Structure formats: structure tokens, C-alpha cells
Amino acid sequence: MHARKDSLPASILASIRSRKKRLDAAYTEARPRSAGTLIASYNVHKCIGTDRRFDPERTSRVIHEIGADVIALQEADTRFGERTGILDLGRLERETGLIPVPIAGMAKAHGWHGNVVLFKKGLVHDVHQVKLPGLEPRGALVAEIELEQGVLRIIAAHFGLLRHSRAQQARTLVELINDRHEMPTILLGDLNEWRLGDRSSLNTFQSAFGELPAAVPSFPAGLPLLALDRIIANRKGIISEVEAHDTPLARIASDHLPIKALVDLEPVPV
């Protein structure tokens, strides 16, 4: 019998295979870290991979692989009933040094509506658990963390699937930022917004964050086409170019790829 022909044109398949080979080779050896604080966002999809296996240890290995100083996770708790954390945070701390930003009133959950912020070195000054409007239960975790370079406000969020809800959720976060004193602020998470035109809920953020960074496809993990995950800052020049953490393990551990960027809070000489 003849082998079944691929459904995609040979040129496209060859391009995809070549890209994956280059990426695999790039991560074979440890990559040197540049100066700055590495931040990341990762929708862990309740530790269910693209192979449909529930594997929290595999998810932890991807987090270890990223090597972030601050990382926001989405879907790190069970969603229905009593929310329960699904990662071994004790082991993650021993292996990576990452500890969770404390939250109130959630005895068994890792985070707030599945949002968890982990950090390595720093002091947490303030934490707010924000309930976001919309038909689905969604939230944002706001933490002010004193790092070696200075104090940074982190807003970790997971937006809804409905366009109207996303618009409301974006307005809520912009109002929250405007009501508080000015400080370097990073918004990161799965914003579930693939639109880039006038109908995009991301346009709401421009009043607080200015021009948004270029979209970085992160979904689906095996062949990223949509930029659902975002890292944006309220000050120009404090984050480097956002990129996806695209490794063989990350492609199967979740349906989203992690995204990451370097933060530099040092003032730029004039």
C-alpha cells in the first residue's frame, strides 16, 4: 500500500519541520541569561497536555525550563466545585526557588480564579484579588513586589471567552491602574483576545499602557497562530521584546506556549 499523502503542501510541511528542528537545536544547550528580571506568563491548562494527559510534573519541568524570576500562571487550580491547586508548589520551590504570592480565603487553591504569581527573590508589599465582570467567573491578581531593581506592580489576569466580557474586564483593570499611584506596572496573562483591529478589547489598554507590543503567537502550542497571551508594560522601554518559550516539552505540556520578556527598571540615561 502507498503511504497516505500529507494534507498540507510539501513546502509548508518542510517549513514547519525546519522551524522545529532549529528550535530544538537552539534549546539543546543552556542559553545564557541577559541582565534584567525575567518575567513570564503561562496558561498551564490545568496540567493537561496536547496529548490529553494530566501531568503536573511535566508542567513543573516547563516552568523550571523557563527559569523566570517572576511568572504568572493561569488555570493552575481545578475550575469547578471547591478550587484545588494541582501543582506541587513545595517541590517547585525546592527546585526553582519560586514561591507564590500569598492570597486570602482560598485554603486549597494555589491562586485566585486559577491565577498564581510566583517569584524568586523579593518582598511582597501589597496584594489585591480582583473579581472581573462577565458571565464566567474570572479574576485578576495584583501584587506589588520589591525586586532588586525596584518595586514592580504585577497584574496577572485571565480574561473570558466572550468579547463583551473581555471589554468590561479590560476597563476594570484600566480603572484600577488609574486609581492607584504611579509605579512600573506589568500586565500579563491569557487575555483570550485574537482580534487586532477596532473591535479588539486590547485597545482599551492603550490609555494606560500606550502602544502595545507586537503580537506573539502562543496558541495552539504545536503550531502557534493566535496571540492569546500577552505581556505589556505601562512604561516604554522597561520590557524587552516578548517571545514565546517554544521547546519540545512546552509544545505538549499545555495547549498554550509560555511567553516571556526581560524587565529592566533601571532608568535610561538621557
C-alpha positions in Angstrom: 0.0 0.0 0.0 1.1 3.5 -0.7 1.7 5.8 2.3 -1.0 8.4 2.9 -0.1 11.8 1.5 0.1 14.8 3.8 -2.9 17.1 3.6 -0.7 20.2 3.6 1.5 21.3 0.7 5.0 19.9 0.8 6.6 23.3 1.0 4.6 24.3 4.1 5.3 21.0 5.8 9.0 21.4 5.1 9.0 24.9 6.6 7.3 23.7 9.8 9.7 20.8 10.2 12.7 23.0 9.5 11.5 25.6 12.1 11.0 22.9 14.8 14.4 21.4 14.1 16.0 24.9 14.5 14.2 25.5 17.8 15.0 22.0 19.1 18.7 22.6 18.4 18.6 26.1 20.0 17.5 24.6 23.3 19.8 21.6 23.3 22.4 23.7 25.2 21.7 26.1 28.0 21.1 29.6 26.7 22.9 32.5 28.6 20.7 34.9 30.5 20.8 38.6 29.8 20.8 41.1 32.6 17.4 42.1 34.0 14.4 40.4 35.6 12.9 37.6 33.5 9.1 37.6 33.7 6.8 35.0 32.1 3.2 34.1 31.6 2.0 30.5 31.2 -1.6 29.1 30.8 -0.9 25.6 32.2 -4.3 24.3 31.1 -4.9 22.5 34.4 -1.7 20.5 33.6 -3.4 18.7 30.7 -1.2 18.5 27.7 -1.9 18.3 24.0 -1.7 14.5 24.4 -4.6 14.8 26.8 -2.5 13.5 29.7 -2.8 15.1 33.1 0.9 15.5 34.1 1.7 18.2 36.8 5.3 17.1 36.9 5.7 17.8 33.2 4.2 21.2 33.7 6.7 21.9 36.5 9.5 20.9 34.2 8.5 23.5 31.7 8.3 26.2 34.5 11.8 25.0 35.5 12.9 25.2 31.9 11.8 28.9 31.6 13.9 30.0 34.5 11.8 33.1 35.2 12.3 35.4 38.2 8.5 36.2 38.2 5.9 34.0 36.5 2.1 34.3 36.2 0.2 31.0 35.8 -3.3 30.6 34.6 -5.6 27.6 35.1 -3.4 26.4 38.0 -6.4 25.2 40.0 -9.4 23.0 39.3 -12.2 25.1 38.0 -15.4 23.7 39.3 -16.5 23.0 42.8 -14.0 23.8 45.5 -11.0 25.1 43.7 -7.9 23.0 44.5 -4.3 23.6 43.4 -2.9 21.0 41.1 0.9 21.7 41.2 3.4 20.6 43.9 4.4 24.1 44.9 6.7 22.8 47.7 8.7 20.8 45.2 8.7 23.7 42.7 10.1 26.0 45.4 12.9 23.5 46.2 13.8 23.0 42.6 13.4 26.6 41.2 13.2 28.9 44.2 9.8 30.2 43.1 7.3 30.9 45.9 3.6 32.0 45.5 2.3 35.5 46.2 0.0 34.9 49.2 -3.7 35.1 48.8 -6.6 35.2 51.3 -9.5 32.9 51.8 -8.6 30.1 49.4 -7.4 27.3 51.6 -6.9 24.6 49.0 -6.4 26.7 45.9 -3.0 27.9 44.6 -4.3 31.2 43.3 -7.2 33.5 42.6 -9.6 32.2 39.9 -6.7 30.0 38.8 -4.2 32.9 38.6 -1.0 32.3 40.5 2.1 34.6 40.7 5.4 33.0 41.6 8.6 34.9 42.3 12.1 34.1 43.4 13.7 37.0 45.3 11.7 39.9 46.6 9.3 41.3 49.2 5.6 41.5 48.6 4.2 44.8 49.7 0.6 44.6 48.6 -1.8 42.0 47.1 -5.3 42.6 45.7 -7.7 39.8 44.5 -9.9 41.5 41.8 -13.1 39.9 40.6 -13.6 40.7 37.0 -17.0 41.3 35.5 -18.6 39.0 32.9 -20.7 35.8 32.7 -17.8 33.5 33.5 -16.0 33.5 36.9 -12.8 35.4 36.1 -10.3 37.3 38.2 -7.0 39.2 38.3 -4.3 39.1 41.0 -2.5 42.4 41.6 0.8 42.2 43.5 3.4 44.9 44.3 6.8 43.2 44.7 10.0 44.8 45.7 12.7 43.3 43.5 16.5 44.0 43.4 15.9 46.8 40.8 12.9 48.3 42.5 9.2 47.9 43.1 7.1 46.4 40.3 3.4 46.0 40.1 2.3 42.7 38.6 -1.3 42.3 37.3 -1.9 38.6 36.4 -5.2 38.0 34.6 -7.2 35.5 32.7 -9.9 37.1 30.5 -13.2 35.5 29.4 -14.1 33.9 26.2 -16.9 36.4 25.3 -15.9 39.6 23.6 -18.3 41.8 25.6 -16.9 40.3 28.9 -13.3 41.0 27.8 -14.1 44.6 27.1 -15.6 45.0 30.6 -12.6 43.2 32.1 -10.1 45.5 30.3 -11.9 48.6 31.5 -11.9 47.3 35.1 -8.1 46.9 35.1 -7.5 50.3 33.5 -9.7 52.0 36.1 -7.8 50.1 38.9 -4.4 51.3 37.5 -5.6 54.9 37.2 -6.9 54.9 40.8 -3.5 53.9 42.2 -0.2 55.8 42.5 2.1 55.6 39.6 4.7 52.8 39.5 6.1 50.5 36.9 3.3 48.0 36.0 3.3 44.8 34.0 0.1 43.2 32.9 0.5 39.6 31.8 -1.7 36.6 31.3 -4.1 34.9 28.9 -6.3 37.7 27.6 -8.1 35.4 25.2 -8.1 38.2 22.5 -7.1 37.3 19.0 -8.6 40.4 17.3 -6.2 43.2 16.5 -8.5 45.7 14.9 -11.0 48.2 16.2 -13.1 45.5 17.8 -10.3 44.2 20.0 -10.6 44.6 23.7 -6.8 45.3 23.8 -7.4 48.8 22.5 -8.8 49.7 25.9 -5.3 49.3 27.4 -3.7 52.0 25.3 -4.8 54.8 27.6 -2.9 53.2 30.5 -0.1 51.3 28.7 0.4 53.2 25.4 1.2 51.5 22.2 1.1 47.7 22.8 4.0 45.4 21.9 3.8 43.3 18.8 1.6 40.2 19.0 3.5 37.0 19.7 1.6 33.8 18.7 1.3 31.3 21.6 -1.8 29.2 20.7 -2.1 26.4 19.8 1.2 25.2 21.3 2.0 22.8 18.5 1.7 25.4 15.7 1.1 28.8 17.3 -1.2 31.1 15.2 -3.0 33.3 17.8 -1.5 35.7 20.3 -3.8 35.0 23.2 -1.2 35.5 25.8 0.3 39.0 26.5 2.9 40.9 28.4 2.5 44.7 28.4 4.1 47.5 30.5 2.9 51.0 31.4 6.3 52.5 30.7 8.1 52.4 27.4 11.3 50.6 27.3 11.2 48.6 30.5 10.4 45.3 28.8 12.4 43.6 26.1 10.8 42.1 23.1 8.3 39.5 24.1 8.9 36.0 22.8 7.4 32.5 23.1 9.2 29.8 25.1 8.9 27.3 22.3 10.6 24.0 23.2 9.7 20.3 22.6 8.4 19.9 26.1 6.4 23.1 26.1 4.7 22.1 22.9 3.0 19.1 24.5 2.7 20.2 28.2 -0.2 22.6 27.5 -2.3 23.9 24.6 -0.6 27.3 25.2 3.1 28.1 24.9 4.6 30.3 27.7 5.7 33.8 26.8 8.5 35.7 28.4 10.4 39.0 28.4 13.1 40.8 30.3 12.3 43.7 32.6 14.8 46.5 33.2 13.7 49.0 35.9 17.0 51.0 35.8 16.5 54.5 34.4 17.8 55.0 30.9 20.5 57.8 30.8 19.3 60.9 29.0 
